[in-house]
Amino acid sequence: MLNRDRLGCCQPASVHSMLRGPGDMSLRMPRQQRSLTGVRVTRILMILMILIGLLLAGIALGVFLTQGSQIRVTANVLSERCHPQRDLGTGQVETRCDAAVRFMTVTGRVILTTVTDAFPYEFSGPRQSRTIDLRYDSNDPTQPFKQSNYMPAVTFVVLLVFGCAAILFGVWGVMRSGQLAERAARRRSGRF
């Protein structure tokens, strides 16, 4: 179907509807296409929100639940060597220490190992009998974790709450975008 404008030019009806006026050659998207594009973009953003929520909740649960099987111990520091090190997160230079430590497991096994990148404040006691709080997995006590790497319960709760909220908001958004798409399809077909 062809429409005639004021100048007598014939244009297909779909192109004519995209022009603002007879002399306007700038194209614009019809309203129905804009609403469908908006629905698609919204759906993609909501799916991304769900994935971010799953990531946050997964990190919270993965880290916190594995920490429950770790055993706390206070290790004797045999020697320590501190050095400046640039923190990649902040870009600032911080003092970090590597230490040779000895501790006894709950089964009575004596473990000699090294702890790296500990902060100086993690060591306690006088110079000749310094200690450091560690955690170790009962399956592999030779690879202990510094207590500063422990995820506090507050951090766990915050990550879990934000993760679950992102998942719920994303699911709601995907469902809502589906309803908007149905409404746009009804408008397009002429049924209100």
C-alpha positions as CSV (number, residue, x, y, z in Angstrom):
1,M,0.0,0.0,0.0
2,L,1.4,3.4,-1.0
3,N,0.7,6.7,0.8
4,R,1.0,10.1,-0.9
5,D,2.6,13.0,1.0
6,R,2.1,16.7,0.3
7,L,4.7,16.7,-2.4
8,G,3.0,13.9,-4.2
9,C,5.7,11.3,-3.5
10,C,4.6,7.8,-3.0
11,Q,6.1,5.9,0.0
12,P,5.3,2.5,1.4
13,A,3.0,2.8,4.4
14,S,5.6,1.3,6.8
15,V,8.2,3.9,5.9
16,H,5.7,6.7,5.9
17,S,4.6,5.9,9.4
18,M,8.3,6.2,10.5
19,L,8.7,9.7,9.2
20,R,7.7,12.6,11.5
21,G,6.4,14.9,8.7
22,P,6.3,15.2,4.9
23,G,9.8,16.8,4.7
24,D,11.3,14.9,7.6
25,M,13.7,12.2,6.6
26,S,14.8,11.1,10.1
27,L,13.6,7.7,10.9
28,R,12.1,6.8,14.2
29,M,11.0,3.5,15.5
30,P,7.3,2.8,15.7
31,R,5.9,2.8,19.2
32,Q,5.1,-0.9,19.1
33,Q,8.7,-1.8,18.1
34,R,10.1,0.5,20.8
35,S,8.0,-1.3,23.4
36,L,9.2,-4.7,22.2
37,T,12.8,-3.5,22.2
38,G,12.4,-2.2,25.7
39,V,10.9,-5.5,26.8
40,R,13.9,-7.4,25.3
41,V,16.4,-5.1,27.0
42,T,14.6,-5.4,30.3
43,R,14.5,-9.1,30.0
44,I,18.2,-9.3,29.3
45,L,19.0,-7.0,32.2
46,M,16.8,-9.1,34.6
47,I,18.5,-12.3,33.5
48,L,21.9,-10.6,34.2
49,M,20.5,-9.6,37.6
50,I,19.6,-13.2,38.3
51,L,23.1,-14.4,37.3
52,I,24.7,-11.7,39.6
53,G,22.5,-12.8,42.4
54,L,23.4,-16.5,41.9
55,L,27.1,-15.5,41.9
56,L,26.8,-13.5,45.2
57,A,24.8,-16.2,46.9
58,G,27.1,-18.9,45.6
59,I,30.2,-17.1,46.9
60,A,28.6,-16.5,50.3
61,L,27.5,-20.2,50.7
62,G,30.6,-21.7,49.2
63,V,33.0,-19.8,51.4
64,F,31.1,-19.7,54.6
65,L,30.0,-23.4,54.6
66,T,33.5,-24.7,53.8
67,Q,34.8,-22.7,56.8
68,G,32.7,-24.7,59.2
69,S,34.9,-27.7,58.7
70,Q,38.0,-25.8,59.5
71,I,39.7,-26.1,62.9
72,R,41.1,-23.1,64.7
73,V,44.5,-23.3,66.2
74,T,47.2,-20.9,67.6
75,A,50.5,-21.6,65.9
76,N,54.0,-20.7,67.3
77,V,56.0,-18.4,65.1
78,L,59.5,-19.8,64.5
79,S,60.7,-17.0,62.3
80,E,59.2,-14.1,60.4
81,R,60.3,-11.8,57.6
82,C,58.3,-8.7,56.8
83,H,58.5,-6.8,53.5
84,P,56.6,-4.0,51.7
85,Q,54.1,-5.2,49.2
86,R,51.7,-3.3,46.9
87,D,48.1,-4.1,47.4
88,L,46.5,-4.7,44.0
89,G,43.1,-3.7,45.3
90,T,44.0,-0.3,46.7
91,G,47.3,0.4,45.0
92,Q,48.9,1.3,48.3
93,V,52.1,-0.3,49.7
94,E,51.5,-2.3,52.9
95,T,53.7,-4.4,55.1
96,R,53.2,-8.1,54.8
97,C,55.1,-10.9,56.6
98,D,56.0,-14.5,55.8
99,A,56.5,-16.7,58.8
100,A,57.6,-20.3,59.5
101,V,55.1,-21.7,62.0
102,R,54.6,-24.8,64.1
103,F,51.3,-26.1,65.6
104,M,49.8,-29.3,66.8
105,T,46.6,-30.7,65.2
106,V,43.8,-32.2,67.2
107,T,45.1,-35.6,66.5
108,G,48.5,-34.8,68.0
109,R,50.4,-34.4,64.7
110,V,53.0,-31.6,64.7
111,I,52.9,-29.5,61.6
112,L,55.8,-27.2,60.4
113,T,54.7,-25.0,57.5
114,T,54.9,-21.4,56.2
115,V,52.3,-18.7,56.3
116,T,52.6,-16.0,53.6
117,D,51.4,-12.4,53.3
118,A,50.2,-12.1,56.9
119,F,49.7,-8.6,58.3
120,P,51.9,-7.6,61.2
121,Y,48.9,-7.1,63.4
122,E,48.0,-10.8,63.0
123,F,51.0,-11.8,65.1
124,S,50.7,-11.5,68.9
125,G,52.9,-11.8,71.9
126,P,56.5,-10.8,72.7
127,R,59.2,-11.1,70.1
128,Q,60.6,-14.4,71.4
129,S,57.3,-16.2,71.7
130,R,55.0,-14.8,69.0
131,T,51.9,-16.6,67.9
132,I,49.4,-16.3,65.0
133,D,45.8,-17.6,64.9
134,L,45.2,-20.0,62.0
135,R,42.6,-22.4,60.7
136,Y,43.2,-25.6,58.9
137,D,41.2,-28.3,57.1
138,S,41.4,-31.6,58.9
139,N,42.1,-33.3,55.6
140,D,45.1,-31.2,54.8
141,P,46.6,-29.4,57.9
142,T,49.8,-28.5,56.1
143,Q,48.0,-25.7,54.2
144,P,46.6,-23.5,57.0
145,F,44.6,-20.3,56.5
146,K,45.2,-17.0,58.2
147,Q,42.4,-15.9,60.5
148,S,42.1,-12.7,58.5
149,N,40.9,-14.7,55.5
150,Y,37.9,-15.9,57.6
151,M,34.6,-14.6,56.3
152,P,32.7,-13.1,59.3
153,A,29.0,-13.9,59.7
154,V,28.0,-10.3,58.9
155,T,29.7,-10.5,55.5
156,F,28.0,-13.8,54.8
157,V,24.6,-12.5,55.7
158,V,25.1,-9.3,53.6
159,L,26.2,-11.3,50.5
160,L,23.5,-13.8,50.9
161,V,20.7,-11.2,51.4
162,F,21.9,-9.1,48.4
163,G,22.3,-12.3,46.3
164,C,18.8,-13.5,47.1
165,A,17.3,-10.0,46.6
166,A,19.0,-9.8,43.2
167,I,17.6,-13.2,42.2
168,L,14.1,-12.4,43.4
169,F,14.2,-9.0,41.6
170,G,15.5,-10.6,38.4
171,V,12.8,-13.3,38.4
172,W,10.1,-10.7,39.0
173,G,11.5,-8.6,36.2
174,V,11.6,-11.5,33.8
175,M,8.0,-12.4,34.6
176,R,7.0,-8.7,34.3
177,S,8.7,-8.3,31.0
178,G,6.8,-11.4,29.8
179,Q,3.5,-9.7,30.7
180,L,4.6,-6.5,29.0
181,A,5.5,-8.4,25.8
182,E,2.0,-10.0,25.8
183,R,0.4,-6.6,26.3
184,A,2.4,-5.2,23.4
185,A,1.5,-8.2,21.2
186,R,-2.2,-7.6,21.9
187,R,-1.9,-3.9,21.0
188,R,-0.1,-4.8,17.8
189,S,-2.8,-7.2,16.8
190,G,-5.5,-4.7,17.6
191,R,-7.0,-6.5,20.6
192,F,-6.9,-4.5,23.8
